[in-house]
Amino acid sequence: MEITAADLSQVSGGAAGVEATEAATLSGDFETFLKMLTTQAQNQDPFNPVDATEYASQLASFSTVEQQVLTNELLSNLTQIATGSGLERLAGWIGMEAQTVGAAYFDGASVELFTNVPEDAQSGVLVIRGADGTLHNRIALEAGTETYLWDGSDLAGARVSEGVYEVELEVYRDDILDETREVGAYLRVNEVARLDDVNILTLRGGVMREVAEVTALRRAEA
């Protein structure tokens, strides 16, 4: 999925348009009220004029409503800053490493994979495939194995090339494949963006994940 600047401007532009419309509506209502008040004063019965206190009461009532609308708009803006897109806060993630599942990046150094083989399993098999789905390795793991350092070797014992690899865990019970589980790994965060009200991270190797899919965050190793 490619995120473009046009996509982002469309999302932010929609929110700005709503705020501008609300402000214009409020301003128009206030001007209408003043015109009505002026017309009422010009056309009142000179022998039975409207009491000044009533004018003040009408103006105060509208002023109260106006202030309430402005307050609601201010609170809405503050909420959006605090809990809205969150891009300002997420910008601090760039350069850090986020743990997500399903993909790992091999660059020549061993990759830590979070396997979490169940204690009640007979065994587990770590399955490593290329981005195109090609099988590169199947590694047997004992029950209770929580992490595994993959040195980049394939089925023949040779080193694979640098790049993104898909990882998953097969869990066996009674010599039967009982379930398939996700495997986690850390990937460096290269970019944060927002599309369709969802915060998206672009990780090393072009892997894209929603922020909600991140299970841990750490500083990148020097």
ROSE-4610 file (N, C-alpha, C; in Angstrom, 1 decimal, always signed):
// ROSE-4610
residu = [M/M/M/E/E/E/I/I/I/T/T/T/A/A/A/A/A/A/D/D/D/L/L/L/S/S/S/Q/Q/Q/V/V/V/S/S/S/G/G/G/G/G/G/A/A/A/A/A/A/G/G/G/V/V/V/E/E/E/A/A/A/T/T/T/E/E/E/A/A/A/A/A/A/T/T/T/L/L/L/S/S/S/G/G/G/D/D/D/F/F/F/E/E/E/T/T/T/F/F/F/L/L/L/K/K/K/M/M/M/L/L/L/T/T/T/T/T/T/Q/Q/Q/A/A/A/Q/Q/Q/N/N/N/Q/Q/Q/D/D/D/P/P/P/F/F/F/N/N/N/P/P/P/V/V/V/D/D/D/A/A/A/T/T/T/E/E/E/Y/Y/Y/A/A/A/S/S/S/Q/Q/Q/L/L/L/A/A/A/S/S/S/F/F/F/S/S/S/T/T/T/V/V/V/E/E/E/Q/Q/Q/Q/Q/Q/V/V/V/L/L/L/T/T/T/N/N/N/E/E/E/L/L/L/L/L/L/S/S/S/N/N/N/L/L/L/T/T/T/Q/Q/Q/I/I/I/A/A/A/T/T/T/G/G/G/S/S/S/G/G/G/L/L/L/E/E/E/R/R/R/L/L/L/A/A/A/G/G/G/W/W/W/I/I/I/G/G/G/M/M/M/E/E/E/A/A/A/Q/Q/Q/T/T/T/V/V/V/G/G/G/A/A/A/A/A/A/Y/Y/Y/F/F/F/D/D/D/G/G/G/A/A/A/S/S/S/V/V/V/E/E/E/L/L/L/F/F/F/T/T/T/N/N/N/V/V/V/P/P/P/E/E/E/D/D/D/A/A/A/Q/Q/Q/S/S/S/G/G/G/V/V/V/L/L/L/V/V/V/I/I/I/R/R/R/G/G/G/A/A/A/D/D/D/G/G/G/T/T/T/L/L/L/H/H/H/N/N/N/R/R/R/I/I/I/A/A/A/L/L/L/E/E/E/A/A/A/G/G/G/T/T/T/E/E/E/T/T/T/Y/Y/Y/L/L/L/W/W/W/D/D/D/G/G/G/S/S/S/D/D/D/L/L/L/A/A/A/G/G/G/A/A/A/R/R/R/V/V/V/S/S/S/E/E/E/G/G/G/V/V/V/Y/Y/Y/E/E/E/V/V/V/E/E/E/L/L/L/E/E/E/V/V/V/Y/Y/Y/R/R/R/D/D/D/D/D/D/I/I/I/L/L/L/D/D/D/E/E/E/T/T/T/R/R/R/E/E/E/V/V/V/G/G/G/A/A/A/Y/Y/Y/L/L/L/R/R/R/V/V/V/N/N/N/E/E/E/V/V/V/A/A/A/R/R/R/L/L/L/D/D/D/D/D/D/V/V/V/N/N/N/I/I/I/L/L/L/T/T/T/L/L/L/R/R/R/G/G/G/G/G/G/V/V/V/M/M/M/R/R/R/E/E/E/V/V/V/A/A/A/E/E/E/V/V/V/T/T/T/A/A/A/L/L/L/R/R/R/R/R/R/A/A/A/E/E/E/A/A/A]
num = [1/1/1/2/2/2/3/3/3/4/4/4/5/5/5/6/6/6/7/7/7/8/8/8/9/9/9/10/10/10/11/11/11/12/12/12/13/13/13/14/14/14/15/15/15/16/16/16/17/17/17/18/18/18/19/19/19/20/20/20/21/21/21/22/22/22/23/23/23/24/24/24/25/25/25/26/26/26/27/27/27/28/28/28/29/29/29/30/30/30/31/31/31/32/32/32/33/33/33/34/34/34/35/35/35/36/36/36/37/37/37/38/38/38/39/39/39/40/40/40/41/41/41/42/42/42/43/43/43/44/44/44/45/45/45/46/46/46/47/47/47/48/48/48/49/49/49/50/50/50/51/51/51/52/52/52/53/53/53/54/54/54/55/55/55/56/56/56/57/57/57/58/58/58/59/59/59/60/60/60/61/61/61/62/62/62/63/63/63/64/64/64/65/65/65/66/66/66/67/67/67/68/68/68/69/69/69/70/70/70/71/71/71/72/72/72/73/73/73/74/74/74/75/75/75/76/76/76/77/77/77/78/78/78/79/79/79/80/80/80/81/81/81/82/82/82/83/83/83/84/84/84/85/85/85/86/86/86/87/87/87/88/88/88/89/89/89/90/90/90/91/91/91/92/92/92/93/93/93/94/94/94/95/95/95/96/96/96/97/97/97/98/98/98/99/99/99/100/100/100/101/101/101/102/102/102/103/103/103/104/104/104/105/105/105/106/106/106/107/107/107/108/108/108/109/109/109/110/110/110/111/111/111/112/112/112/113/113/113/114/114/114/115/115/115/116/116/116/117/117/117/118/118/118/119/119/119/120/120/120/121/121/121/122/122/122/123/123/123/124/124/124/125/125/125/126/126/126/127/127/127/128/128/128/129/129/129/130/130/130/131/131/131/132/132/132/133/133/133/134/134/134/135/135/135/136/136/136/137/137/137/138/138/138/139/139/139/140/140/140/141/141/141/142/142/142/143/143/143/144/144/144/145/145/145/146/146/146/147/147/147/148/148/148/149/149/149/150/150/150/151/151/151/152/152/152/153/153/153/154/154/154/155/155/155/156/156/156/157/157/157/158/158/158/159/159/159/160/160/160/161/161/161/162/162/162/163/163/163/164/164/164/165/165/165/166/166/166/167/167/167/168/168/168/169/169/169/170/170/170/171/171/171/172/172/172/173/173/173/174/174/174/175/175/175/176/176/176/177/177/177/178/178/178/179/179/179/180/180/180/181/181/181/182/182/182/183/183/183/184/184/184/185/185/185/186/186/186/187/187/187/188/188/188/189/189/189/190/190/190/191/191/191/192/192/192/193/193/193/194/194/194/195/195/195/196/196/196/197/197/197/198/198/198/199/199/199/200/200/200/201/201/201/202/202/202/203/203/203/204/204/204/205/205/205/206/206/206/207/207/207/208/208/208/209/209/209/210/210/210/211/211/211/212/212/212/213/213/213/214/214/214/215/215/215/216/216/216/217/217/217/218/218/218/219/219/219/220/220/220/221/221/221/222/222/222]
x = [+0.9/+0.0/+0.9/+0.7/+1.5/+0.7/+1.3/+0.7/+1.3/+0.5/+1.0/+0.6/+1.3/+1.0/-0.4/-0.9/-2.3/-3.3/-3.0/-3.9/-4.0/-2.8/-2.7/-3.4/-3.2/-3.8/-5.3/-5.8/-7.2/-7.9/-7.2/-7.7/-7.7/-6.5/-6.4/-7.3/-7.5/-8.3/-9.7/-10.2/-11.6/-11.9/-11.0/-11.2/-11.2/-10.3/-10.2/-11.4/-12.0/-13.2/-14.4/-14.5/-15.6/-15.5/-14.3/-14.0/-14.4/-14.0/-14.2/-15.7/-16.5/-17.9/-18.6/-18.2/-18.8/-18.6/-17.3/-17.0/-17.8/-18.0/-18.7/-20.2/-20.8/-22.2/-22.4/-21.5/-21.6/-21.6/-20.6/-20.5/-21.8/-22.3/-23.5/-24.7/-24.9/-26.0/-25.9/-24.7/-24.6/-24.9/-24.5/-24.8/-26.3/-27.0/-28.4/-29.1/-28.6/-29.3/-29.2/-28.0/-27.8/-28.8/-28.9/-29.8/-31.3/-31.7/-33.0/-33.2/-32.2/-32.3/-32.4/-31.7/-31.7/-33.0/-33.5/-34.8/-36.0/-35.9/-36.8/-36.8/-35.6/-35.5/-36.1/-35.8/-36.3/-37.8/-38.4/-39.8/-40.7/-40.2/-41.0/-42.0/-43.0/-44.1/-43.5/-43.4/-42.8/-43.6/-44.9/-45.7/-45.7/-45.1/-44.9/-43.6/-42.5/-41.1/-40.8/-39.9/-39.4/-38.5/-38.6/-37.8/-36.4/-35.5/-34.0/-33.5/-34.2/-33.8/-34.0/-35.1/-35.4/-34.3/-33.9/-32.8/-31.6/-31.2/-30.0/-30.1/-31.3/-31.5/-31.3/-31.9/-31.8/-30.3/-29.6/-28.2/-27.4/-27.7/-26.9/-27.2/-28.4/-28.8/-28.0/-28.0/-27.2/-25.7/-25.2/-23.8/-23.4/-24.3/-24.0/-23.9/-24.9/-24.8/-23.6/-23.2/-22.0/-20.8/-20.6/-19.5/-19.4/-20.6/-20.6/-20.2/-20.6/-20.2/-18.7/-18.2/-16.7/-15.9/-16.5/-15.8/-15.8/-16.9/-16.9/-15.9/-15.8/-14.9/-13.4/-13.1/-11.8/-11.5/-12.4/-12.2/-12.0/-12.7/-12.6/-11.2/-10.7/-9.3/-8.3/-8.5/-7.5/-7.5/-8.7/-8.8/-8.1/-8.3/-7.6/-6.1/-5.6/-4.2/-3.7/-4.4/-4.0/-4.2/-5.3/-5.6/-6.0/-5.8/-6.2/-5.2/-4.7/-3.8/-2.6/-2.1/-0.9/+0.4/+0.4/+1.6/+2.8/+2.4/+3.5/+4.2/+3.4/+4.0/+4.7/+4.1/+4.7/+6.0/+6.2/+7.4/+8.6/+8.5/+9.6/+9.9/+9.1/+9.3/+10.3/+10.4/+11.3/+12.7/+13.4/+14.7/+14.7/+13.6/+13.5/+13.1/+13.1/+12.7/+11.4/+10.5/+9.1/+9.0/+8.4/+8.2/+6.8/+6.7/+5.5/+5.6/+4.6/+4.6/+4.5/+5.0/+4.9/+6.1/+7.0/+8.1/+9.3/+10.5/+11.8/+12.7/+13.8/+14.7/+16.1/+16.7/+18.0/+19.0/+20.0/+21.1/+22.5/+22.6/+23.9/+24.1/+23.4/+23.5/+22.3/+22.5/+21.5/+20.2/+19.1/+17.8/+17.1/+16.7/+16.0/+14.5/+14.0/+12.6/+11.9/+10.7/+9.9/+8.9/+9.2/+8.5/+7.4/+7.7/+6.7/+6.0/+6.8/+6.2/+5.5/+4.2/+3.5/+4.1/+4.0/+4.6/+4.0/+2.7/+2.0/+2.1/+2.9/+3.1/+4.1/+4.0/+5.0/+6.3/+6.1/+7.3/+6.7/+7.7/+7.3/+8.3/+7.8/+8.7/+8.6/+9.7/+9.8/+10.0/+9.0/+9.0/+9.4/+10.4/+10.9/+10.8/+10.1/+9.9/+10.3/+10.6/+11.0/+9.7/+9.9/+8.8/+7.8/+8.4/+7.6/+7.0/+7.2/+6.6/+7.4/+8.6/+9.6/+10.0/+10.0/+10.4/+11.9/+12.5/+13.9/+14.4/+13.6/+14.1/+12.9/+13.1/+12.2/+13.1/+12.9/+13.7/+12.9/+13.3/+12.6/+12.9/+11.9/+12.0/+11.4/+11.9/+11.3/+10.2/+9.3/+8.2/+8.7/+8.1/+8.5/+9.6/+10.0/+11.0/+10.3/+10.9/+10.3/+11.0/+12.3/+13.0/+13.9/+14.3/+15.3/+16.1/+17.4/+18.3/+18.6/+18.0/+18.2/+19.4/+20.3/+21.6/+21.5/+20.3/+20.2/+20.4/+20.6/+20.8/+19.5/+19.7/+18.6/+18.6/+17.8/+17.7/+19.0/+19.8/+21.1/+22.2/+21.9/+23.0/+23.7/+23.3/+23.9/+23.2/+23.9/+23.3/+22.3/+21.2/+20.2/+20.7/+20.1/+20.5/+19.8/+20.3/+19.7/+18.3/+17.4/+16.0/+15.0/+13.7/+12.6/+12.2/+11.9/+11.5/+10.2/+9.3/+8.1/+8.4/+7.8/+8.1/+6.8/+6.7/+5.5/+5.9/+5.1/+5.4/+4.3/+4.7/+3.8/+3.9/+2.8/+2.7/+2.2/+3.0/+2.6/+2.2/+1.1/+0.7/+0.3/+0.9/+0.6/+0.9/+2.1/+2.6/+1.7/+0.8/-0.1/+0.0/+0.0/+0.0/-1.3/-1.2/-2.4/-2.8/-1.8/-2.1/-0.9/-1.1/-0.1/-0.1/+1.0/+1.1/+2.0/+1.7/+2.5/+3.9/+4.9/+6.2/+6.6/+7.1/+7.5/+8.9/+9.2/+10.6/+10.6/+11.8/+12.0/+12.4/+11.8/+12.1/+12.2/+13.2/+13.4/+12.2/+11.8/+10.7/+11.3/+10.9/+11.5/+10.5/+9.2/+8.3/+6.9/+6.3/+4.9/+4.0/+2.8/+1.8/+0.4/-0.6/-2.0/-2.8/-3.6/-4.4/-5.7/-6.8/-8.2/-8.3/-7.9/-8.0/-7.2/-6.2/-5.4/-3.9/-3.2/-1.7/-0.9/-0.1/+0.6/+2.1/+2.8/+4.3/+4.9/+5.9/+6.7/+8.0/+8.2/+9.4/+10.5/+11.6/+12.7/+12.3/+12.8/+12.5/+11.1/+10.5/+9.2/+8.0/+8.2/+7.1/+6.2/+4.9/+3.9/+3.0/+2.9/+2.0/+1.3/+0.1/-0.7/+0.0/-0.2/+0.4/-0.1/-1.4/-2.0/-1.4/-0.6/+0.0/+1.3/+1.8/+3.1/+2.9/+3.7/+3.6/+4.7/+5.8/+6.9/+7.7/+8.5/+9.3/+10.6/+11.7/+13.0/+13.9/+15.0/+15.9/+16.8/+17.1/+17.9/+19.3/+19.8/+21.1/+22.1/+23.2/+24.2/+25.0]
y = [-1.2/+0.0/+1.2/+2.1/+3.3/+4.5/+5.3/+6.4/+7.7/+8.5/+9.7/+10.9/+12.0/+13.3/+13.7/+13.4/+13.8/+13.1/+11.8/+11.1/+11.8/+12.2/+12.8/+14.2/+15.0/+16.3/+16.2/+15.1/+15.0/+14.7/+13.9/+13.6/+14.8/+15.6/+16.7/+17.9/+17.9/+19.0/+18.8/+17.6/+17.4/+17.9/+17.7/+18.1/+19.7/+20.3/+21.7/+22.3/+21.7/+22.2/+22.2/+21.2/+21.1/+22.2/+22.5/+23.6/+24.9/+25.1/+26.4/+26.6/+25.6/+25.7/+26.0/+25.4/+25.7/+27.1/+27.6/+29.0/+30.0/+29.7/+30.6/+30.6/+29.4/+29.3/+30.2/+30.1/+30.8/+32.3/+32.7/+34.1/+34.7/+33.9/+34.3/+34.4/+33.4/+33.5/+34.7/+35.1/+36.3/+37.5/+37.6/+38.8/+38.9/+37.7/+37.7/+38.2/+37.8/+38.2/+39.7/+40.3/+41.7/+42.5/+42.0/+42.6/+42.6/+41.4/+41.3/+42.2/+42.3/+43.2/+44.7/+45.1/+46.4/+46.7/+45.8/+45.9/+46.1/+45.3/+45.3/+46.7/+47.3/+48.6/+49.7/+49.6/+50.6/+50.6/+49.4/+49.3/+49.1/+49.4/+49.2/+50.4/+50.1/+51.1/+52.2/+53.5/+54.6/+54.8/+54.4/+54.6/+53.4/+52.3/+51.1/+50.5/+51.2/+50.7/+49.4/+48.6/+47.4/+47.8/+47.2/+47.5/+47.2/+48.1/+47.9/+46.6/+46.3/+45.1/+43.8/+43.9/+42.7/+42.6/+43.8/+43.8/+43.1/+43.6/+43.1/+41.6/+41.1/+39.7/+38.9/+39.4/+38.7/+38.6/+39.7/+39.7/+38.8/+38.8/+37.9/+36.4/+36.1/+34.7/+34.3/+35.1/+34.7/+34.6/+35.6/+35.6/+34.3/+33.8/+32.6/+31.4/+31.3/+30.2/+30.3/+31.6/+31.7/+31.3/+31.6/+31.2/+29.7/+29.1/+27.6/+26.9/+27.4/+26.9/+27.0/+28.2/+28.5/+27.6/+27.4/+26.5/+25.1/+24.6/+23.2/+23.0/+24.1/+24.0/+24.0/+24.8/+24.8/+23.4/+22.8/+21.5/+20.5/+20.6/+19.6/+19.7/+20.9/+21.1/+20.6/+20.8/+20.3/+18.8/+18.2/+16.7/+16.2/+16.8/+16.4/+16.4/+17.5/+17.6/+16.5/+16.2/+15.2/+13.8/+13.5/+12.1/+11.9/+12.9/+12.8/+11.9/+12.5/+11.8/+11.2/+11.9/+11.4/+11.5/+12.1/+12.1/+12.8/+13.8/+14.6/+13.6/+12.8/+11.9/+10.8/+10.3/+9.2/+9.5/+10.8/+11.2/+10.8/+10.7/+10.3/+8.8/+8.1/+6.7/+6.4/+7.4/+7.3/+7.0/+6.0/+5.6/+4.6/+4.4/+3.3/+2.0/+0.9/-0.4/-0.8/-1.2/-1.6/-3.1/-3.7/-5.2/-5.4/-6.1/-6.5/-8.0/-8.6/-10.0/-10.2/-11.3/-11.7/-11.5/-10.6/-10.2/-9.9/-10.3/-10.0/-9.5/-8.7/-8.3/-8.8/-9.5/-10.1/-9.2/-8.7/-7.8/-8.4/-9.7/-10.3/-10.6/-10.0/-10.3/-11.1/-11.9/-12.8/-12.0/-12.5/-11.9/-12.6/-11.8/-12.3/-12.5/-13.7/-14.0/-14.4/-13.9/-14.2/-15.3/-16.5/-17.6/-18.1/-18.1/-18.5/-19.9/-20.9/-22.2/-22.7/-23.1/-23.4/-24.5/-24.5/-25.5/-26.8/-26.8/-28.1/-28.7/-28.1/-28.6/-29.7/-30.5/-31.6/-30.9/-30.0/-29.3/-28.1/-27.3/-26.3/-26.2/-25.7/-25.5/-24.1/-23.4/-22.0/-22.1/-21.5/-21.5/-20.1/-20.1/-18.8/-18.9/-17.9/-17.7/-16.4/-16.3/-15.0/-14.2/-12.9/-12.1/-12.6/-13.4/-14.0/-15.3/-15.7/-17.0/-18.2/-18.0/-19.2/-19.7/-21.0/-21.5/-21.5/-21.0/-20.9/-21.8/-21.9/-22.8/-23.2/-24.4/-24.9/-25.4/-24.8/-25.0/-25.6/-26.7/-27.4/-26.7/-26.5/-25.9/-26.7/-26.7/-27.4/-26.7/-27.4/-26.8/-25.8/-24.7/-23.6/-22.7/-22.8/-21.9/-20.6/-19.5/-18.2/-17.3/-17.5/-16.7/-17.6/-17.2/-17.9/-16.9/-17.1/-16.3/-17.0/-16.4/-17.0/-16.3/-17.2/-16.6/-16.4/-16.5/-16.3/-17.5/-18.7/-19.9/-20.4/-21.1/-21.7/-23.2/-23.9/-25.4/-26.1/-25.5/-26.1/-25.6/-24.7/-24.2/-23.0/-22.5/-21.3/-20.1/-18.9/-17.7/-17.1/-16.6/-16.0/-14.6/-14.0/-12.6/-11.7/-10.4/-9.4/-9.1/-8.9/-8.5/-8.9/-8.7/-9.0/-10.5/-11.2/-12.6/-12.7/-13.6/-13.9/-15.0/-14.8/-15.8/-16.2/-17.5/-18.0/-19.3/-19.7/-20.9/-21.9/-23.1/-24.3/-25.0/-25.3/-25.9/-27.4/-28.3/-29.8/-30.4/-31.1/-31.9/-33.3/-34.4/-35.8/-36.0/-35.4/-35.5/-34.9/-34.1/-33.4/-31.9/-31.2/-29.8/-29.3/-28.7/-28.3/-26.9/-26.0/-24.6/-23.9/-22.7/-21.9/-20.5/-20.1/-18.9/-17.8/-16.6/-15.5/-15.4/-14.9/-14.8/-13.3/-12.8/-11.4/-11.1/-9.9/-9.4/-7.9/-7.4/-5.9/-5.4/-4.3/-3.6/-2.1/-1.5/-0.1/+0.7/+1.8/+2.6/+3.7/+3.7/+4.7/+5.9/+5.7/+6.7/+6.5/+7.6/+7.5/+8.3/+7.8/+8.6/+8.2/+9.0/+8.7/+8.6/+7.6/+7.3/+6.7/+7.3/+6.8/+6.6/+7.6/+7.7/+6.6/+6.0/+5.0/+5.4/+5.3/+5.6/+4.5/+4.7/+3.7/+3.9/+2.8/+2.9/+2.2/+2.8/+2.1/+1.7/+0.4/-0.2/-0.5/-1.0/-1.3/-2.4/-2.2/-3.1/-2.8/-1.7/-1.4/-2.1/-2.8/-3.4/-2.3/-2.5/-1.5/-2.1/-1.5/-2.0/-0.8/-1.1/-0.2/+0.0/+1.2/+1.4/+0.4/+0.1/-0.8/-2.2/-2.6/-3.9/-3.9/-2.8/-2.8/-3.3/-4.3/-4.8/-4.4/-3.8/-3.3/-2.3/-1.4/-0.4/-0.3/-0.2/+0.0/+0.9/+1.4/+2.2/+1.3/+1.8/+1.0/+0.8/-0.4/-0.7/+0.0/+0.6/+1.3/+0.4]
z = [+0.0/+0.0/+0.0/-1.0/-1.1/-0.5/+0.4/+1.0/+0.3/-0.3/-1.0/-0.2/-0.5/+0.1/-0.2/-1.4/-1.7/-0.8/-0.4/+0.5/+1.8/+2.3/+3.7/+3.7/+2.6/+2.6/+2.5/+1.8/+1.7/+3.1/+3.9/+5.2/+6.1/+6.1/+7.0/+6.5/+5.1/+4.6/+4.9/+5.1/+5.4/+6.8/+7.8/+9.1/+9.2/+8.5/+8.4/+7.9/+6.8/+6.2/+7.1/+8.0/+9.0/+10.0/+10.5/+11.4/+10.8/+9.6/+8.9/+8.8/+8.4/+8.2/+9.5/+10.6/+11.9/+12.3/+12.1/+12.5/+11.7/+10.4/+9.5/+9.9/+10.3/+10.7/+11.9/+12.9/+14.2/+13.9/+13.1/+12.7/+12.1/+11.1/+10.4/+11.3/+12.3/+13.2/+14.1/+14.5/+15.4/+14.6/+13.4/+12.6/+12.3/+12.1/+11.9/+13.2/+14.3/+15.6/+15.8/+15.5/+15.6/+14.6/+13.4/+12.5/+13.0/+13.5/+14.1/+15.2/+16.1/+17.2/+16.8/+15.8/+15.3/+14.6/+13.9/+13.2/+14.3/+15.3/+16.4/+17.0/+17.3/+17.9/+17.0/+15.7/+14.7/+14.5/+14.7/+14.4/+15.7/+16.8/+18.0/+18.1/+18.9/+19.1/+20.0/+19.6/+20.4/+21.7/+21.7/+22.9/+23.8/+23.3/+24.1/+23.8/+24.1/+23.7/+24.5/+23.9/+24.6/+25.7/+26.8/+28.0/+27.7/+28.1/+27.9/+28.5/+29.6/+30.3/+29.5/+28.7/+27.8/+26.7/+26.2/+25.2/+25.7/+26.9/+27.6/+27.8/+28.2/+28.4/+27.2/+26.0/+24.8/+24.3/+24.5/+24.1/+24.9/+26.2/+27.1/+26.8/+26.5/+26.1/+24.9/+23.9/+22.7/+23.0/+23.8/+24.1/+24.8/+25.7/+26.4/+25.5/+24.5/+23.5/+22.7/+22.3/+21.4/+22.2/+23.4/+24.2/+24.4/+24.5/+24.7/+23.4/+22.3/+21.0/+20.8/+21.1/+21.0/+22.0/+23.2/+24.2/+23.7/+23.1/+22.6/+21.4/+20.6/+19.5/+20.0/+21.0/+21.6/+22.2/+23.0/+23.6/+22.5/+21.4/+20.3/+19.7/+19.5/+19.0/+19.9/+21.2/+22.2/+22.2/+22.1/+22.1/+20.9/+19.7/+18.5/+18.6/+19.3/+19.5/+20.4/+21.4/+22.4/+21.9/+21.3/+21.0/+19.5/+18.7/+17.3/+16.4/+15.4/+14.5/+15.3/+16.3/+17.0/+16.3/+15.1/+14.3/+15.0/+15.8/+16.5/+17.5/+18.2/+19.1/+18.4/+17.4/+16.6/+15.9/+15.7/+15.0/+15.8/+17.1/+18.0/+17.8/+17.1/+16.9/+15.7/+14.9/+13.7/+14.2/+13.6/+14.0/+15.1/+15.8/+16.8/+16.2/+17.0/+16.5/+17.1/+16.3/+16.7/+16.5/+17.5/+17.4/+16.8/+15.7/+15.1/+14.7/+14.1/+13.8/+12.3/+11.9/+10.5/+9.6/+10.0/+9.1/+9.9/+9.3/+9.9/+8.8/+9.2/+8.2/+8.5/+7.5/+7.7/+6.9/+7.7/+7.1/+7.3/+7.6/+7.8/+9.3/+10.2/+11.6/+12.0/+13.1/+13.6/+14.0/+13.7/+13.9/+15.1/+16.1/+17.2/+16.8/+16.9/+16.6/+17.9/+18.1/+19.3/+18.9/+19.3/+18.8/+19.8/+21.1/+22.1/+21.8/+21.7/+21.5/+22.8/+22.8/+24.0/+24.8/+26.1/+27.0/+26.8/+26.4/+26.2/+24.8/+24.0/+22.6/+22.6/+21.6/+21.4/+20.9/+19.9/+19.4/+18.5/+18.0/+17.1/+16.0/+14.9/+13.7/+13.2/+13.2/+12.7/+11.2/+10.5/+9.1/+8.5/+7.7/+7.1/+5.6/+5.1/+3.6/+3.2/+1.9/+1.3/+1.1/+0.7/+0.5/-0.6/-1.5/-2.6/-2.2/-0.9/-0.5/-0.6/-1.2/-1.3/+0.0/+0.3/+1.5/+1.6/+2.7/+2.9/+4.0/+5.0/+6.1/+7.0/+7.6/+8.6/+9.8/+10.9/+12.1/+13.2/+13.7/+14.8/+16.1/+16.9/+18.2/+19.3/+20.5/+21.6/+22.2/+22.9/+23.6/+24.7/+24.8/+25.8/+25.2/+24.0/+23.4/+23.2/+23.7/+23.6/+22.6/+22.4/+21.4/+20.6/+19.4/+18.6/+17.8/+17.8/+17.0/+15.7/+14.6/+13.3/+12.7/+12.2/+11.7/+10.2/+9.6/+8.2/+7.3/+7.9/+7.1/+6.5/+5.3/+4.6/+4.9/+4.1/+4.3/+4.0/+3.2/+2.8/+3.7/+4.6/+5.5/+5.0/+3.8/+3.2/+3.7/+3.6/+4.1/+3.0/+3.5/+2.5/+2.2/+1.2/+0.9/+1.8/+1.9/+2.7/+2.2/+3.2/+2.8/+3.8/+3.5/+4.3/+4.2/+5.3/+5.3/+6.1/+5.6/+6.3/+7.3/+8.5/+9.6/+10.3/+10.6/+11.3/+12.1/+13.0/+13.8/+13.7/+13.4/+13.3/+14.7/+15.3/+16.6/+16.4/+16.8/+16.7/+18.0/+18.0/+19.1/+18.6/+19.2/+18.8/+17.3/+16.9/+15.6/+14.5/+14.9/+14.0/+14.1/+13.0/+13.0/+13.6/+14.8/+15.5/+15.3/+15.2/+14.9/+14.4/+13.8/+13.3/+14.0/+14.5/+15.3/+14.7/+15.1/+14.5/+15.3/+14.6/+15.2/+15.1/+16.2/+16.3/+16.0/+15.6/+15.3/+15.4/+15.6/+15.7/+14.3/+13.9/+12.6/+12.9/+12.2/+12.4/+11.8/+12.5/+12.0/+11.1/+9.8/+8.9/+8.6/+8.8/+8.5/+9.2/+9.5/+10.1/+9.2/+9.0/+8.2/+8.7/+8.1/+8.5/+7.2/+7.2/+6.0/+6.5/+6.0/+6.4/+7.9/+8.7/+10.1/+10.8/+10.1/+10.7/+10.6/+11.8/+11.8/+11.2/+10.2/+9.5/+9.7/+10.0/+10.1/+8.9/+8.3/+7.3/+7.9/+8.0/+8.7/+7.7/+8.2/+7.4/+6.3/+5.1/+4.0/+3.4/+3.8/+3.2/+3.9/+5.0/+5.7/+6.3/+6.1/+6.6/+7.6/+8.8/+9.8/+10.5/+11.0/+11.7/+13.1/+13.7/+15.0/+16.0/+15.9/+16.8/+16.8/+15.8/+15.6/+16.3/+16.8/+17.5/+19.0/+19.3/+20.7/+21.6/+21.1/+21.9/+21.1/+21.8/+21.1/+21.9/+21.1/+21.8/+20.9/+21.5/+20.8/+19.9/+18.7/+17.8/+18.3/+18.1/+18.5/+17.7/+18.3/+17.6/+16.6]
